[in-house]
Amino acid sequence: MKIIIRADDVGFTDVCNIGTFETFDRGLSTSADVMLDCPGTEDALKRLRAYPWISVGWHAHMWGFPVLGAGEVPSLVEHGGEFDGRFRTDLNRAADIDPDEAYRELTAQAERCRELLGRYPDTGATPHGDGVWAKALERVQRERNIPVRFATRLGSDPRNAQRILAGRERGEEWAFLYRPEGMSAGACAPEWADKKITVLDGGLAYIDLLTDSMSDVENKYDPVLYYTEDRAGILSFPQDAVVEQSWHPGYLDYFVYRLGERVNRPRARQFTVARCQDVAALCDKRLFDWVRENRIELVNFRDALYGTNEYQEHLRDIGSPLCVL
């Protein structure tokens, strides 16, 4: 059984990166999905040069600022108010953005990664829908041979829908920000089917964050239990499968805590505080023990896609008991 543990939102801010890199140095993150438009992007990409065992993906949230500058891509940004010059939050749905601006900005982000990291991202972001933004993202990644749609995505677990509907009945604010039908399933592209990579349902990982109670978040949310209680049935997957789950390890500054996530603010509160808990969990002895006891092979995305052994060779080099080579 092979597992990829992905750190998301890398590059949010320099301070957030401190926590993320703790999980690379003394934890079990094997892959980093980097936002190429945020205050901590340059810090993250330059530092990742020294971590060749960590694969790097493009995390296309667009929570930050255009690389080209707001004046160069006016159809992509907010105008006026607190978030003037930041990316619009409706890029995936908007029909009034300029296709040339979208293509040039995404090209600039990809080239920024190549300049700072020394290569393009190892994996790409899946375009959502068939709008102007999605088509530009698809084009930029295809032109650079950045893999996309390389994993099968499981649909949402019924337990998530039950939690959402129960929350609505209680009148809890968070529950009205989610669709009970949740995430739809999706097959990988045919060229990657033989790699047998599966993206696990994220809802089960974060189910204890689905609450209006910050006290519950602080006292009940424990990502280690996702693995040790086998909430997603990881241990029942075939031995030749590769399963992936993402987390959001990082430390907080004002930008992350108040300004970064502009969509679904009630949801953002829980997920923001949880970043610090994710750092602790990914460095937790209980998780190390679970990996060892269940003979899990930790890999990065390059290992999964191309048959390399980069992450395991790193474990061997540092004398980790988790090495299975």
Backbone bond lengths (Angstrom), bond angles and torsions (degrees), N, CA, C in turn:
res aa  C-N    CA-C-N  psi(-1)  N-CA   C-N-CA  omega(-1)  CA-C   N-CA-C  phi
1 M - - - 1.454 - - 1.523 110.31 -
2 K 1.312 116.48 127.38 1.455 121.64 178.60 1.526 109.88 -112.15
3 I 1.335 114.43 140.38 1.459 119.93 -179.09 1.524 110.00 -131.25
4 I 1.325 115.08 136.80 1.457 122.84 169.69 1.522 107.51 -106.70
5 I 1.314 117.13 126.50 1.470 121.59 174.52 1.523 106.81 -109.52
6 R 1.312 115.46 110.19 1.463 121.44 -171.29 1.522 111.72 -100.77
7 A 1.327 116.05 131.17 1.461 121.91 172.00 1.522 108.22 -92.48
8 D 1.317 116.47 118.96 1.464 121.95 179.27 1.532 111.14 -95.86
9 D 1.327 114.28 165.83 1.475 122.39 175.16 1.524 112.42 62.48
10 V 1.324 117.62 26.98 1.461 120.90 177.69 1.534 107.82 -68.70
11 G 1.327 116.00 138.33 1.448 120.31 -177.10 1.510 114.61 91.70
12 F 1.329 116.89 6.62 1.468 120.75 179.25 1.534 109.34 -54.81
13 T 1.320 116.24 -58.85 1.468 122.50 172.90 1.517 107.93 -147.86
14 D 1.330 116.87 167.32 1.473 120.33 177.56 1.519 111.05 -60.61
15 V 1.334 116.87 -39.79 1.465 120.82 -179.53 1.529 110.17 -67.20
16 C 1.312 117.25 -44.48 1.468 120.54 178.06 1.522 109.93 -58.09
17 N 1.326 116.89 -39.88 1.464 121.10 -179.69 1.527 112.96 -60.11
18 I 1.312 117.79 -29.71 1.468 120.18 -179.99 1.524 110.14 -56.87
19 G 1.332 116.68 -47.51 1.456 120.48 178.58 1.516 112.17 -67.17
20 T 1.329 116.70 -40.72 1.461 120.36 179.67 1.518 110.96 -59.26
21 F 1.333 116.17 -46.49 1.463 119.28 -176.75 1.525 112.32 -71.10
22 E 1.318 117.99 -20.22 1.468 118.98 170.59 1.519 110.24 -60.00
23 T 1.329 116.55 -37.31 1.468 119.24 -179.06 1.521 111.88 -75.43
24 F 1.328 118.40 -17.83 1.465 121.08 171.78 1.529 110.64 -81.69
25 D 1.338 116.06 -37.05 1.469 120.93 -175.59 1.517 112.89 -78.44
26 R 1.339 116.94 -43.39 1.464 118.42 -174.69 1.528 112.97 -133.91
27 G 1.329 115.46 13.52 1.461 120.04 179.38 1.514 111.61 -121.15
28 L 1.336 115.92 -157.56 1.455 120.86 -171.33 1.519 113.86 -119.69
29 S 1.319 118.70 19.92 1.460 119.21 172.36 1.515 109.16 -69.19
30 T 1.336 116.50 131.65 1.462 120.33 -179.54 1.519 112.48 -111.69
31 S 1.323 117.29 -10.23 1.454 120.75 -177.04 1.524 109.27 -147.01
32 A 1.330 116.18 149.99 1.464 122.11 -179.05 1.516 109.56 -125.46
33 D 1.329 117.26 121.54 1.453 120.63 172.34 1.524 107.99 -98.38
34 V 1.342 115.47 116.59 1.462 121.76 -170.08 1.530 110.52 -104.14
35 M 1.326 115.88 132.27 1.454 121.43 170.71 1.526 107.24 -82.47
36 L 1.317 117.03 124.68 1.460 121.50 -171.29 1.527 113.23 -93.02
37 D 1.326 117.01 11.42 1.461 120.90 -174.29 1.524 113.33 -130.15
38 C 1.324 117.80 15.13 1.463 120.44 -170.14 1.531 111.94 -111.69
39 P 1.344 117.65 168.39 1.465 120.90 -177.05 1.525 114.94 -58.93
40 G 1.335 117.91 -27.65 1.459 120.33 -178.18 1.518 114.95 -100.66
41 T 1.341 116.74 9.98 1.469 120.05 -176.89 1.521 112.12 -60.21
42 E 1.325 117.02 -50.20 1.469 120.08 -176.84 1.522 110.75 -61.00
43 D 1.331 117.46 -44.09 1.465 121.36 178.68 1.526 110.36 -59.28
44 A 1.329 116.93 -45.43 1.466 120.46 -176.93 1.520 111.56 -64.87
45 L 1.321 117.92 -48.78 1.459 120.83 -175.46 1.524 111.93 -66.38
46 K 1.323 116.92 -40.26 1.467 118.81 178.12 1.524 111.25 -64.95
47 R 1.327 117.21 -40.28 1.454 120.26 179.72 1.522 111.98 -69.09
48 L 1.333 116.52 -34.67 1.465 120.02 -178.33 1.526 113.07 -66.90
49 R 1.304 117.98 -16.07 1.459 120.26 174.61 1.539 111.15 -57.57
50 A 1.332 115.24 -30.51 1.470 120.09 -177.49 1.527 112.15 -89.21
51 Y 1.340 117.73 7.23 1.460 121.97 -178.20 1.533 109.32 -125.63
52 P 1.316 118.70 65.85 1.462 120.36 -175.73 1.521 113.54 -64.93
53 W 1.316 118.44 -15.32 1.473 120.95 179.09 1.537 112.07 -82.89
54 I 1.329 117.21 -6.03 1.466 121.52 178.21 1.525 108.80 -100.82
55 S 1.331 117.78 120.41 1.466 119.36 174.64 1.526 109.12 -76.33
56 V 1.316 115.98 155.25 1.461 121.82 -173.69 1.528 109.65 -123.43
57 G 1.333 115.91 125.32 1.452 121.28 177.58 1.517 111.04 -112.55
58 W 1.315 115.62 165.07 1.469 122.68 177.08 1.520 107.77 -95.27
59 H 1.318 116.52 113.47 1.459 122.08 179.57 1.528 107.72 -100.96
60 A 1.311 116.30 95.70 1.462 122.09 -168.43 1.529 113.03 -90.14
61 H 1.332 116.68 57.90 1.465 120.75 176.18 1.523 111.95 -71.36
62 M 1.316 117.98 -37.70 1.463 124.92 -173.16 1.525 110.69 60.59
63 W 1.320 114.93 54.61 1.463 121.35 175.83 1.530 112.09 -92.97
64 G 1.332 116.44 -3.44 1.451 119.30 -173.20 1.510 114.40 -111.17
65 F 1.332 115.53 -127.82 1.457 122.74 -170.47 1.528 109.56 -130.30
66 P 1.330 118.18 146.49 1.467 119.98 179.43 1.526 111.96 -59.78
67 V 1.314 116.25 136.52 1.456 121.17 175.53 1.529 109.96 -63.73
68 L 1.328 117.14 -34.62 1.460 121.56 -179.27 1.526 112.94 -76.89
69 G 1.334 116.56 -12.15 1.456 120.31 -175.33 1.522 110.14 94.62
70 A 1.315 116.23 141.90 1.464 121.15 -175.20 1.523 112.30 -58.46
71 G 1.316 117.05 -35.21 1.454 120.04 -178.31 1.512 114.07 -65.49
72 E 1.346 117.06 -23.76 1.459 121.35 -179.75 1.519 112.67 -83.80
73 V 1.332 116.88 -21.61 1.477 120.68 -176.11 1.530 109.52 -134.19
74 P 1.324 118.57 61.37 1.468 120.87 -173.11 1.527 114.89 -61.29
75 S 1.332 118.00 -25.70 1.467 118.63 -178.62 1.520 112.57 -76.81
76 L 1.341 117.26 -9.36 1.467 120.62 -175.92 1.521 113.61 -98.45
77 V 1.329 117.98 -7.05 1.462 120.23 -169.06 1.525 112.81 -122.08
78 E 1.338 113.83 164.53 1.459 121.68 173.00 1.529 108.91 -75.12
79 H 1.333 115.61 149.02 1.463 120.54 178.39 1.521 108.93 -124.35
80 G 1.344 115.49 115.47 1.458 120.31 -179.26 1.514 112.22 85.86
81 G 1.311 115.30 163.08 1.455 120.54 176.62 1.514 113.46 80.38
82 E 1.320 115.14 -170.68 1.455 122.32 -174.55 1.521 113.02 -61.84
83 F 1.328 116.83 -30.10 1.456 120.70 -173.62 1.526 112.48 -110.46
84 D 1.287 116.64 27.97 1.458 121.91 178.08 1.538 110.57 -54.58
85 G 1.322 116.01 128.96 1.459 120.61 179.16 1.510 115.31 86.53
86 R 1.329 118.57 -8.53 1.462 122.22 175.66 1.529 109.30 -83.65
87 F 1.317 116.05 158.49 1.457 119.25 176.62 1.531 111.46 -59.31
88 R 1.317 115.84 144.98 1.460 121.35 172.21 1.526 109.41 -62.54
89 T 1.314 116.20 151.67 1.461 120.15 179.19 1.531 112.21 -88.50
90 D 1.329 116.68 -3.10 1.473 119.86 -176.58 1.524 112.31 -113.99
91 L 1.321 117.83 26.17 1.464 120.25 -175.22 1.529 112.68 -57.57
92 N 1.310 117.58 -38.22 1.464 119.89 -178.31 1.521 112.94 -68.31
93 R 1.339 116.46 -24.41 1.467 119.77 -176.91 1.525 113.28 -103.94
94 A 1.326 117.89 -20.49 1.454 121.54 -169.45 1.528 112.29 -68.53
95 A 1.322 115.74 138.07 1.465 121.82 176.91 1.523 111.58 -103.27
96 D 1.332 117.20 -5.16 1.466 120.53 -174.62 1.521 113.37 -105.64
97 I 1.325 117.73 19.30 1.465 118.83 176.68 1.529 108.79 -92.69
98 D 1.313 114.99 151.06 1.452 121.33 -176.36 1.532 109.82 -80.19
99 P 1.341 118.90 122.62 1.472 120.55 -177.77 1.522 112.88 -59.34
100 D 1.313 117.39 -37.59 1.462 120.27 179.77 1.523 110.76 -66.91
101 E 1.343 116.48 -40.81 1.464 119.69 178.14 1.523 110.67 -63.07
102 A 1.319 116.49 -42.67 1.467 120.60 179.94 1.529 110.01 -61.87
103 Y 1.319 116.66 -46.21 1.471 120.53 -178.61 1.521 111.12 -64.76
104 R 1.323 118.00 -44.42 1.460 120.56 -177.99 1.529 111.69 -66.45
105 E 1.337 117.27 -39.31 1.459 120.07 -179.62 1.524 111.05 -68.00
106 L 1.323 117.64 -45.07 1.460 119.88 179.82 1.527 111.08 -66.93
107 T 1.315 116.88 -33.93 1.461 120.28 174.09 1.526 110.29 -62.13
108 A 1.335 115.98 -43.83 1.465 120.22 179.64 1.517 111.40 -62.25
109 Q 1.339 117.26 -36.98 1.460 119.94 178.79 1.528 110.97 -67.59
110 A 1.327 116.75 -43.46 1.471 119.56 178.43 1.519 110.94 -62.24
111 E 1.332 116.56 -41.46 1.467 119.99 -179.93 1.523 111.27 -69.81
112 R 1.324 116.98 -31.05 1.466 119.71 175.32 1.522 109.75 -62.02
113 C 1.313 116.69 -41.76 1.462 120.42 178.29 1.529 110.14 -62.74
114 R 1.322 116.99 -45.68 1.470 120.30 -179.50 1.524 111.03 -60.72
115 E 1.329 116.63 -40.28 1.462 120.20 -178.18 1.520 112.05 -68.79
116 L 1.339 117.30 -43.50 1.463 121.00 -173.49 1.530 112.83 -85.58
117 L 1.321 117.05 -35.89 1.462 121.30 -177.83 1.524 111.95 -92.30
118 G 1.336 115.49 -27.06 1.456 119.47 -176.72 1.505 113.30 98.61
119 R 1.341 117.25 0.04 1.467 121.89 177.90 1.518 108.38 -162.53
120 Y 1.315 115.96 165.93 1.460 120.34 172.57 1.532 108.75 -73.77
121 P 1.323 117.85 164.71 1.467 118.83 176.66 1.531 111.25 -55.79
122 D 1.323 115.47 146.42 1.462 120.76 178.81 1.519 111.48 -72.20
123 T 1.320 116.68 -30.08 1.459 122.02 177.98 1.521 108.87 -135.88
124 G 1.328 115.66 152.78 1.453 120.83 -176.33 1.510 113.19 -105.57
125 A 1.320 113.77 176.15 1.458 122.22 177.31 1.523 109.12 -93.60
126 T 1.316 117.08 136.57 1.461 120.96 179.48 1.522 109.93 -74.40
127 P 1.331 118.60 119.82 1.470 120.35 176.78 1.524 110.35 -64.68
128 H 1.330 116.48 139.19 1.464 121.32 179.97 1.516 109.99 -104.81
129 G 1.328 116.59 121.68 1.449 121.27 179.65 1.518 111.96 79.90
130 D 1.328 115.49 -165.72 1.463 120.96 -178.82 1.521 111.13 -128.33
131 G 1.333 116.50 30.16 1.447 121.16 179.47 1.515 112.49 -79.73
132 V 1.319 115.88 -176.89 1.457 122.36 -177.58 1.527 111.35 -58.87
133 W 1.335 116.56 -46.08 1.463 120.35 -177.54 1.523 111.26 -65.82
134 A 1.328 117.05 -44.81 1.463 120.73 -179.73 1.524 111.30 -62.12
135 K 1.304 117.13 -40.27 1.469 119.97 -179.89 1.524 110.99 -66.32
136 A 1.336 117.07 -39.05 1.459 120.17 178.70 1.524 110.68 -66.07
137 L 1.327 117.02 -42.14 1.459 120.91 179.32 1.527 110.60 -63.59
138 E 1.309 116.58 -43.23 1.461 121.27 177.73 1.532 110.09 -59.86
139 R 1.308 117.13 -46.40 1.467 121.40 -177.16 1.528 111.52 -62.64
140 V 1.320 116.50 -47.94 1.467 120.46 -177.47 1.521 110.82 -61.10
141 Q 1.317 117.09 -41.63 1.460 119.99 -178.74 1.526 111.76 -71.73
142 R 1.314 116.47 -41.18 1.468 119.40 179.18 1.523 111.08 -63.65
143 E 1.323 117.42 -39.75 1.463 120.58 -179.78 1.525 112.31 -62.01
144 R 1.322 117.32 -24.70 1.472 122.13 -178.14 1.521 112.34 -106.77
145 N 1.330 116.31 9.40 1.473 121.64 178.74 1.526 111.94 57.17
146 I 1.329 115.93 36.41 1.462 120.83 175.29 1.529 107.97 -85.06
147 P 1.315 119.41 120.08 1.470 120.65 -175.98 1.531 112.77 -61.70
148 V 1.327 115.36 135.33 1.459 122.45 173.65 1.523 108.56 -132.99
149 R 1.318 115.86 158.19 1.472 121.72 179.17 1.529 111.39 52.73
150 F 1.306 115.73 47.31 1.462 121.42 -176.25 1.521 112.31 -98.69
151 A 1.333 117.72 4.01 1.466 120.37 -176.99 1.526 110.23 -137.93
152 T 1.304 115.00 150.50 1.461 121.16 171.94 1.518 108.80 -83.03
153 R 1.317 116.28 133.27 1.458 121.14 -178.81 1.524 109.36 -105.86
154 L 1.316 115.84 123.65 1.459 120.12 177.95 1.519 110.42 -75.27
155 G 1.310 116.71 146.47 1.457 120.42 174.28 1.523 110.66 -72.49
156 S 1.314 116.38 168.32 1.456 120.58 -176.80 1.520 111.81 -67.81
157 D 1.307 114.96 145.42 1.456 122.12 178.89 1.525 109.98 -76.01
158 P 1.339 118.48 142.22 1.469 121.06 179.32 1.529 113.66 -56.25
159 R 1.326 117.33 -25.17 1.463 119.95 179.10 1.522 112.02 -63.93
160 N 1.336 116.23 -29.02 1.457 118.98 177.07 1.526 111.10 -68.45
161 A 1.342 116.01 -44.59 1.462 120.01 179.20 1.526 111.12 -61.72
162 Q 1.318 116.53 -41.22 1.464 120.08 178.56 1.518 111.11 -61.04
163 R 1.326 116.12 -40.85 1.464 120.51 -179.90 1.530 110.95 -65.72
164 I 1.324 116.29 -41.94 1.459 120.82 -179.29 1.526 110.81 -65.75
165 L 1.323 117.30 -47.54 1.462 120.54 -178.86 1.522 111.69 -64.12
166 A 1.326 116.87 -38.74 1.466 120.02 177.37 1.527 110.25 -65.14
167 G 1.340 116.73 -39.05 1.457 120.48 178.06 1.515 111.99 -63.82
168 R 1.320 117.06 -38.88 1.463 120.75 177.66 1.532 111.02 -64.73
169 E 1.325 115.98 -41.05 1.463 118.94 178.81 1.523 111.54 -61.24
170 R 1.316 116.67 -31.86 1.466 120.87 178.29 1.525 112.40 -85.26
171 G 1.346 116.18 -3.16 1.454 120.18 179.37 1.517 114.06 74.99
172 E 1.338 118.18 24.16 1.455 121.11 -178.52 1.529 110.59 -78.55
173 E 1.317 115.56 134.47 1.456 122.01 -171.30 1.529 113.13 -60.69
174 W 1.326 116.62 -42.79 1.463 120.01 -176.08 1.517 112.40 -58.73
175 A 1.356 117.03 -34.05 1.460 121.72 -171.17 1.529 112.79 -66.83
176 F 1.322 117.26 -23.21 1.457 120.16 -179.55 1.526 112.08 -86.10
177 L 1.319 117.00 0.33 1.465 121.82 176.56 1.523 111.88 -96.95
178 Y 1.325 117.02 -1.32 1.455 121.92 -178.46 1.522 110.60 -120.80
179 R 1.342 115.88 149.28 1.457 121.64 173.42 1.534 108.72 -92.06
180 P 1.328 117.93 128.65 1.468 119.00 -179.52 1.525 113.16 -57.58
181 E 1.338 116.81 -29.50 1.470 118.10 -179.77 1.525 111.86 -73.42
182 G 1.324 116.19 -17.86 1.458 120.99 171.60 1.508 114.51 64.93
183 M 1.320 115.41 -151.37 1.453 123.30 -175.73 1.516 110.74 -79.04
184 S 1.322 117.13 132.46 1.459 120.75 178.37 1.525 110.19 -80.95
185 A 1.317 114.46 155.72 1.459 119.71 177.52 1.526 109.60 -77.44
186 G 1.329 115.96 157.40 1.453 119.73 178.23 1.520 110.79 -156.91
187 A 1.320 115.58 136.90 1.464 120.33 -179.85 1.523 110.01 -86.29
188 C 1.315 116.07 154.44 1.463 120.26 176.92 1.524 109.34 -76.51
189 A 1.327 115.84 166.57 1.456 120.74 175.24 1.527 109.42 -65.62
190 P 1.343 117.46 147.35 1.477 120.09 -175.94 1.519 113.87 -55.43
191 E 1.344 117.68 -33.79 1.464 118.68 -176.50 1.520 113.90 -68.50
192 W 1.341 116.17 -14.70 1.469 119.65 -179.67 1.529 112.87 -110.75
193 A 1.319 117.23 2.31 1.470 120.26 -172.50 1.529 112.60 -59.19
194 D 1.336 116.99 -35.21 1.465 118.99 -176.38 1.523 112.98 -72.74
195 K 1.335 117.88 -8.91 1.465 120.83 178.44 1.527 111.87 -79.83
196 K 1.316 117.38 -19.36 1.472 124.13 173.70 1.530 112.17 56.26
197 I 1.324 115.99 45.06 1.459 122.03 177.95 1.527 108.79 -92.17
198 T 1.312 116.41 129.06 1.461 121.70 -179.73 1.526 109.90 -123.84
199 V 1.328 115.82 127.68 1.461 121.27 173.66 1.523 107.67 -87.99
200 L 1.318 116.52 119.96 1.464 120.54 -176.54 1.519 111.35 -75.02
201 D 1.310 116.67 157.98 1.458 122.77 178.70 1.518 109.91 -64.70
202 G 1.324 116.23 113.82 1.454 120.09 -178.60 1.511 114.29 -65.64
203 G 1.327 116.85 -26.07 1.459 119.55 -175.96 1.511 114.00 -59.11
204 L 1.334 116.46 -38.75 1.459 119.33 179.89 1.520 111.18 -67.21
205 A 1.333 116.19 -31.05 1.457 119.16 179.18 1.524 111.37 -68.20
206 Y 1.323 116.20 -34.77 1.462 120.75 -173.57 1.525 113.25 -108.47
207 I 1.325 116.57 15.32 1.459 119.07 -171.68 1.527 112.39 -61.06
208 D 1.332 117.63 -29.38 1.465 119.69 179.25 1.527 112.35 -77.16
209 L 1.337 116.65 -5.18 1.467 120.24 174.05 1.525 111.73 -91.54
210 L 1.319 116.55 -5.75 1.461 120.32 -179.32 1.520 109.10 -85.45
211 T 1.316 114.45 78.55 1.459 122.09 -177.06 1.520 109.05 -161.27
212 D 1.317 117.01 154.76 1.461 120.79 172.82 1.515 111.62 -88.00
213 S 1.320 116.64 -6.51 1.456 121.12 -175.31 1.525 111.03 -91.36
214 M 1.325 116.77 110.03 1.456 119.18 176.84 1.525 111.11 -67.72
215 S 1.323 116.40 -26.50 1.460 119.86 175.83 1.521 110.32 -64.18
216 D 1.334 116.86 -40.36 1.466 119.87 177.45 1.524 110.98 -64.35
217 V 1.334 116.03 -39.43 1.462 119.36 178.68 1.523 110.07 -59.99
218 E 1.310 116.39 -46.59 1.458 120.95 -176.23 1.523 112.27 -68.92
219 N 1.333 117.33 -30.47 1.468 120.04 -172.61 1.529 114.78 -104.71
220 K 1.348 117.86 -19.46 1.455 119.51 -174.40 1.521 113.76 -114.15
221 Y 1.321 117.39 -25.19 1.457 119.81 -177.00 1.526 109.86 -74.38
222 D 1.314 115.89 119.08 1.468 121.73 -179.58 1.522 107.97 -144.69
223 P 1.344 117.91 97.00 1.466 120.79 -176.50 1.522 114.44 -58.37
224 V 1.319 118.31 -24.56 1.464 119.74 -179.77 1.523 110.31 -60.11
225 L 1.333 116.66 -34.10 1.462 120.28 -177.71 1.522 112.58 -65.78
226 Y 1.316 117.08 -25.36 1.468 120.32 176.66 1.525 109.79 -56.36
227 Y 1.314 115.92 -37.65 1.462 121.11 -179.99 1.523 111.49 -87.64
228 T 1.328 117.87 -50.81 1.464 119.72 -172.92 1.522 112.17 -68.50
229 E 1.341 118.31 -27.46 1.457 121.46 174.28 1.529 111.86 -91.48
230 D 1.313 116.36 -0.86 1.464 123.77 179.37 1.525 111.26 49.26
231 R 1.327 115.82 51.30 1.467 120.99 -174.80 1.518 112.81 -61.97
232 A 1.327 118.24 -31.95 1.464 121.50 -178.41 1.524 112.81 -98.41
233 G 1.325 117.83 5.92 1.462 120.66 179.44 1.510 113.68 68.61
234 I 1.326 116.82 32.44 1.467 121.04 -178.59 1.527 111.46 -56.79
235 L 1.311 116.89 -41.99 1.464 120.33 -173.90 1.529 113.31 -70.31
236 S 1.329 116.44 -9.13 1.468 119.23 177.68 1.518 112.46 -95.69
237 F 1.332 117.72 -2.53 1.457 120.35 177.93 1.531 110.00 -69.47
238 P 1.339 117.66 153.90 1.474 120.15 176.14 1.528 111.17 -58.60
239 Q 1.302 116.35 152.77 1.458 120.77 -176.08 1.525 113.19 -64.87
240 D 1.336 118.07 -23.56 1.463 119.81 -179.65 1.529 112.39 -93.68
241 A 1.328 117.00 8.19 1.464 120.28 179.75 1.525 110.69 -81.69
242 V 1.333 114.89 156.74 1.464 122.16 171.85 1.527 106.44 -122.06
243 V 1.327 116.27 118.58 1.465 119.21 -178.83 1.524 109.22 -113.65
244 E 1.331 115.31 145.48 1.464 121.00 -175.39 1.510 110.62 -131.52
245 Q 1.329 115.18 137.88 1.455 121.89 174.35 1.524 108.43 -136.07
246 S 1.317 116.66 137.98 1.467 120.67 -178.95 1.521 111.52 -102.66
247 W 1.336 114.56 148.23 1.457 123.50 174.84 1.521 108.62 -131.88
248 H 1.307 117.26 176.34 1.471 120.73 -173.61 1.527 111.60 -130.12
249 P 1.323 117.53 56.58 1.468 119.44 -175.92 1.528 112.11 -70.42
250 G 1.311 115.72 135.16 1.454 119.95 177.64 1.509 111.23 173.29
251 Y 1.307 116.39 160.63 1.461 121.27 176.40 1.520 109.73 -98.58
252 L 1.323 116.30 164.64 1.458 121.25 -169.43 1.514 112.83 -107.81
253 D 1.333 115.04 137.46 1.451 121.86 164.61 1.533 106.25 -127.61
254 Y 1.315 116.87 -174.39 1.465 118.60 -174.23 1.524 111.48 -64.23
255 F 1.324 117.58 -38.44 1.461 119.79 -178.68 1.523 110.32 -62.01
256 V 1.318 117.27 -47.03 1.461 120.52 179.87 1.522 110.95 -65.62
257 Y 1.335 115.89 -43.79 1.464 120.33 -172.55 1.521 113.11 -72.77
258 R 1.350 117.70 -34.54 1.454 119.75 -172.93 1.521 115.10 -121.84
259 L 1.342 118.13 -30.82 1.458 119.66 -169.15 1.517 114.27 -110.28
260 G 1.313 118.28 -19.16 1.459 120.71 -170.98 1.510 113.99 -71.04
261 E 1.308 118.31 -63.02 1.459 122.62 -178.53 1.523 109.06 -87.23
262 R 1.322 116.25 108.53 1.464 119.96 -176.46 1.521 112.80 -96.47
263 V 1.320 116.98 -13.25 1.456 120.55 -177.86 1.525 109.69 -94.67
264 N 1.330 116.16 137.68 1.464 120.35 174.85 1.524 111.71 55.53
265 R 1.329 116.54 60.39 1.463 120.80 -176.37 1.540 113.70 -52.05
266 P 1.344 119.47 -42.17 1.481 117.72 178.52 1.526 112.08 -59.92
267 R 1.330 116.94 -36.02 1.454 120.22 177.08 1.524 110.18 -70.77
268 A 1.337 116.09 -38.39 1.460 119.76 -175.33 1.520 111.98 -62.72
269 R 1.327 117.64 -33.61 1.468 120.13 -179.20 1.522 110.96 -56.56
270 Q 1.336 116.15 -49.88 1.456 120.40 -177.89 1.539 111.14 -64.03
271 F 1.326 116.13 -45.35 1.451 119.68 -176.22 1.524 111.71 -72.01
272 T 1.320 117.01 -24.39 1.463 119.63 178.03 1.519 111.10 -72.38
273 V 1.316 117.20 -49.40 1.461 121.10 179.05 1.530 110.24 -61.37
274 A 1.319 116.20 -35.74 1.461 120.53 -175.82 1.522 113.26 -66.95
275 R 1.321 117.65 -16.01 1.468 119.25 -179.43 1.537 111.29 -58.24
276 C 1.307 115.55 -43.39 1.470 118.83 179.71 1.520 111.11 -65.84
277 Q 1.333 116.24 -35.69 1.462 119.30 177.77 1.535 111.43 -67.84
278 D 1.323 116.32 -33.23 1.462 119.79 177.27 1.526 111.17 -65.89
279 V 1.329 116.83 -37.79 1.469 119.80 176.46 1.526 109.71 -57.74
280 A 1.330 115.12 -51.15 1.463 119.54 -178.05 1.527 111.59 -61.49
281 A 1.330 116.75 -42.02 1.464 120.27 -176.98 1.516 112.01 -64.84
282 L 1.329 117.38 -41.88 1.459 120.08 -177.01 1.520 112.99 -73.26
283 C 1.326 116.39 -8.50 1.469 121.81 174.87 1.526 111.59 -110.90
284 D 1.321 117.20 11.56 1.461 122.73 -171.79 1.535 111.66 -83.23
285 K 1.324 116.26 136.59 1.465 121.16 179.41 1.521 111.54 -58.74
286 R 1.337 117.79 -33.96 1.463 120.38 179.99 1.529 111.00 -59.61
287 L 1.335 116.15 -38.93 1.460 119.77 178.95 1.527 110.98 -70.29
288 F 1.327 117.10 -41.57 1.460 120.83 175.90 1.531 110.08 -57.49
289 D 1.334 116.23 -45.28 1.464 120.61 -178.64 1.529 111.04 -63.07
290 W 1.321 116.02 -40.86 1.477 120.30 -179.74 1.519 110.58 -62.67
291 V 1.307 117.06 -43.22 1.464 121.39 179.28 1.527 109.60 -61.51
292 R 1.314 117.17 -46.96 1.461 121.10 -177.92 1.527 111.60 -66.74
293 E 1.309 116.97 -45.95 1.460 120.84 -175.74 1.525 112.56 -66.02
294 N 1.335 116.62 -29.46 1.464 120.53 -177.91 1.528 112.53 -100.39
295 R 1.327 115.88 10.99 1.457 121.56 175.85 1.530 111.94 53.01
296 I 1.333 114.53 45.07 1.456 121.45 178.67 1.531 109.71 -79.94
297 E 1.318 116.89 135.91 1.456 121.63 173.86 1.527 108.97 -99.92
298 L 1.318 117.01 112.41 1.453 121.86 178.89 1.529 109.42 -79.85
299 V 1.329 116.69 131.61 1.462 121.46 -178.44 1.521 109.42 -138.34
300 N 1.339 115.89 163.42 1.456 119.62 170.83 1.530 108.55 -103.91
301 F 1.334 116.82 -178.70 1.468 118.60 -176.12 1.522 112.55 -70.91
302 R 1.327 118.83 -32.84 1.461 118.86 176.31 1.522 110.53 -64.12
303 D 1.341 116.17 -39.57 1.472 119.39 175.42 1.527 110.35 -58.16
304 A 1.326 116.32 -46.37 1.462 120.73 -175.88 1.527 112.20 -67.76
305 L 1.334 117.09 -36.66 1.462 120.65 -175.48 1.523 113.09 -84.73
306 Y 1.337 116.63 -33.93 1.460 119.27 -170.19 1.531 114.27 -121.24
307 G 1.331 117.32 1.71 1.456 119.99 175.89 1.513 115.25 77.97
308 T 1.325 117.97 17.21 1.464 120.58 175.48 1.525 110.17 -77.98
309 N 1.324 116.70 175.12 1.469 122.21 179.03 1.523 111.11 -128.51
310 E 1.323 116.66 36.25 1.457 121.05 -171.66 1.521 113.16 -58.66
311 Y 1.324 116.53 -46.40 1.463 117.88 -176.03 1.515 111.33 -70.06
312 Q 1.311 117.42 -41.47 1.465 120.21 178.80 1.531 111.36 -66.83
313 E 1.311 117.42 -35.62 1.459 119.62 176.61 1.528 110.91 -65.80
314 H 1.326 116.29 -34.72 1.465 119.80 174.22 1.528 110.30 -63.35
315 L 1.327 117.16 -45.72 1.467 120.22 178.51 1.528 110.95 -60.61
316 R 1.319 116.56 -38.77 1.463 120.74 177.88 1.533 110.40 -63.98
317 D 1.340 115.37 -42.90 1.468 120.48 -176.60 1.516 112.31 -64.88
318 I 1.344 117.43 -31.83 1.465 120.13 -179.68 1.526 112.30 -93.95
319 G 1.314 116.65 3.65 1.456 120.88 178.87 1.519 114.21 71.57
320 S 1.328 117.67 31.11 1.458 120.84 -178.41 1.528 111.36 -75.87
321 P 1.323 117.59 137.86 1.470 120.49 176.06 1.525 112.12 -70.58
322 L 1.341 117.35 -6.30 1.458 120.88 179.38 1.518 112.11 -85.78
323 C 1.334 117.85 -5.17 1.446 121.01 177.78 1.525 109.95 -69.75
324 V 1.345 115.92 131.88 1.465 119.93 -179.36 1.524 111.63 -113.10
325 L 1.328 117.93 4.16 1.462 120.84 179.28 1.534 110.58 -66.60
